[in-house]
Amino acid sequence: MPPTALAREQLEWSPALRLTGISAREHVPPILLAGADTGGRETVLAELTEKLPEGTAFVDATAVWEVLVRAPDCSLVIVSGELVDGSADALVETLRQRHPHLPVVSLKSEALG
């Protein structure tokens, strides 16, 4: 049975809109940089931007409450120093208790004694 003109037209027709998979990069949560010292956060951001793949997303926070709100939606938390409203050590411990599978890195340096 030969195809009708309508059937041929449907076979040849290609929709302008195509559904494609979203790249894995678009689903990677941002890295959270936390610390009260703007210069310290900017230094860490510059170093990470240089080393990590292009398009890596970052968010920052200066207060403990900001970190606690944003951390669950991030892939990694980097604490570069004390925060405006609390200690870096206490924040790291809180994050490790609340989100045991979330990687948390503290760059806070200890004074040599």
GULOKE-675884 format. One record per residue (C-alpha): residue in three letters; x, y, z. Coordinates in Angstrom, 2 decimals, always signed. Layout:
<recs>
REC | resn | u | v | w
REC | ALA | X | Y | Z $
...
</recs>
This chain:
<recs>
REC | resn | u | v | w
REC | MET | +0.00 | +0.00 | +0.00 $
REC | PRO | +1.69 | +3.23 | -1.12 $
REC | PRO | +1.91 | +6.04 | +1.42 $
REC | THR | -0.50 | +8.88 | +1.00 $
REC | ALA | +0.68 | +12.43 | +0.44 $
REC | LEU | -0.12 | +13.23 | +4.09 $
REC | ALA | +1.87 | +10.21 | +5.33 $
REC | ARG | +4.87 | +11.23 | +3.17 $
REC | GLU | +4.65 | +14.76 | +4.51 $
REC | GLN | +4.59 | +13.49 | +8.10 $
REC | LEU | +7.64 | +11.28 | +7.48 $
REC | GLU | +9.58 | +14.18 | +5.98 $
REC | TRP | +8.50 | +16.70 | +8.60 $
REC | SER | +10.99 | +17.43 | +11.35 $
REC | PRO | +9.91 | +19.50 | +14.36 $
REC | ALA | +11.86 | +22.67 | +15.07 $
REC | LEU | +11.82 | +21.98 | +18.80 $
REC | ARG | +13.69 | +18.92 | +19.98 $
REC | LEU | +13.99 | +17.61 | +23.49 $
REC | THR | +17.55 | +16.84 | +24.41 $
REC | GLY | +19.22 | +15.73 | +27.59 $
REC | ILE | +20.54 | +18.46 | +29.83 $
REC | SER | +24.26 | +18.25 | +30.31 $
REC | ALA | +25.54 | +16.96 | +33.63 $
REC | ARG | +27.34 | +20.28 | +34.19 $
REC | GLU | +24.01 | +22.09 | +34.55 $
REC | HIS | +23.06 | +19.85 | +37.46 $
REC | VAL | +26.21 | +20.34 | +39.51 $
REC | PRO | +25.40 | +22.37 | +42.60 $
REC | PRO | +27.60 | +25.38 | +43.38 $
REC | ILE | +30.54 | +25.48 | +45.75 $
REC | LEU | +29.87 | +27.58 | +48.84 $
REC | LEU | +32.70 | +29.85 | +50.00 $
REC | ALA | +32.19 | +31.01 | +53.58 $
REC | GLY | +34.06 | +33.57 | +55.64 $
REC | ALA | +33.82 | +37.14 | +56.89 $
REC | ASP | +37.05 | +38.24 | +55.19 $
REC | THR | +36.17 | +39.37 | +51.68 $
REC | GLY | +39.80 | +39.29 | +50.58 $
REC | GLY | +40.24 | +35.74 | +51.83 $
REC | ARG | +37.14 | +34.55 | +49.98 $
REC | GLU | +38.25 | +36.34 | +46.80 $
REC | THR | +41.69 | +34.71 | +46.98 $
REC | VAL | +40.16 | +31.25 | +47.35 $
REC | LEU | +37.71 | +32.00 | +44.53 $
REC | ALA | +40.53 | +33.12 | +42.21 $
REC | GLU | +42.55 | +29.97 | +42.92 $
REC | LEU | +39.57 | +27.65 | +42.46 $
REC | THR | +38.45 | +29.40 | +39.29 $
REC | GLU | +41.91 | +28.83 | +37.85 $
REC | LYS | +41.99 | +25.11 | +38.77 $
REC | LEU | +38.38 | +23.93 | +38.33 $
REC | PRO | +36.50 | +23.46 | +35.05 $
REC | GLU | +35.08 | +26.53 | +33.36 $
REC | GLY | +31.51 | +27.16 | +34.40 $
REC | THR | +31.92 | +25.91 | +37.97 $
REC | ALA | +29.42 | +27.90 | +40.03 $
REC | PHE | +30.20 | +29.55 | +43.34 $
REC | VAL | +28.13 | +31.24 | +46.02 $
REC | ASP | +29.41 | +32.98 | +49.10 $
REC | ALA | +28.30 | +33.65 | +52.64 $
REC | THR | +29.65 | +35.76 | +55.48 $
REC | ALA | +27.32 | +34.65 | +58.28 $
REC | VAL | +26.65 | +31.28 | +59.90 $
REC | TRP | +22.93 | +31.47 | +59.16 $
REC | GLU | +23.65 | +32.01 | +55.43 $
REC | VAL | +25.86 | +28.94 | +55.33 $
REC | LEU | +23.28 | +26.82 | +57.15 $
REC | VAL | +20.58 | +27.89 | +54.67 $
REC | ARG | +22.67 | +27.46 | +51.50 $
REC | ALA | +24.79 | +24.41 | +52.37 $
REC | PRO | +22.19 | +21.71 | +51.60 $
REC | ASP | +22.01 | +22.94 | +47.99 $
REC | CYS | +25.79 | +22.99 | +47.47 $
REC | SER | +28.30 | +20.35 | +46.38 $
REC | LEU | +31.05 | +21.52 | +48.73 $
REC | VAL | +31.49 | +24.06 | +51.53 $
REC | ILE | +34.85 | +25.80 | +51.93 $
REC | VAL | +35.25 | +27.83 | +55.11 $
REC | SER | +38.05 | +30.36 | +54.57 $
REC | GLY | +38.03 | +31.77 | +58.11 $
REC | GLU | +35.84 | +33.09 | +60.89 $
REC | LEU | +32.35 | +34.32 | +60.07 $
REC | VAL | +30.74 | +37.62 | +61.11 $
REC | ASP | +28.48 | +35.93 | +63.65 $
REC | GLY | +30.33 | +32.81 | +64.73 $
REC | SER | +33.41 | +30.65 | +64.71 $
REC | ALA | +34.59 | +28.65 | +61.76 $
REC | ASP | +35.25 | +25.60 | +63.94 $
REC | ALA | +31.73 | +25.58 | +65.36 $
REC | LEU | +30.26 | +25.99 | +61.87 $
REC | VAL | +32.30 | +23.11 | +60.46 $
REC | GLU | +31.21 | +20.86 | +63.33 $
REC | THR | +27.56 | +21.86 | +62.88 $
REC | LEU | +27.71 | +21.17 | +59.14 $
REC | ARG | +29.32 | +17.78 | +59.69 $
REC | GLN | +26.56 | +16.83 | +62.13 $
REC | ARG | +23.66 | +18.13 | +60.03 $
REC | HIS | +24.99 | +17.04 | +56.62 $
REC | PRO | +27.39 | +14.12 | +57.11 $
REC | HIS | +27.67 | +13.46 | +53.35 $
REC | LEU | +28.44 | +17.08 | +52.43 $
REC | PRO | +32.16 | +17.71 | +51.94 $
REC | VAL | +33.33 | +20.53 | +54.22 $
REC | VAL | +36.82 | +22.02 | +54.10 $
REC | SER | +38.20 | +24.52 | +56.58 $
REC | LEU | +41.07 | +26.75 | +55.48 $
REC | LYS | +41.18 | +28.57 | +58.78 $
REC | SER | +44.76 | +28.81 | +59.92 $
REC | GLU | +45.79 | +28.40 | +63.54 $
REC | ALA | +48.20 | +30.80 | +65.17 $
REC | LEU | +51.58 | +29.24 | +65.85 $
REC | GLY | +52.30 | +29.20 | +69.55 $
</recs>
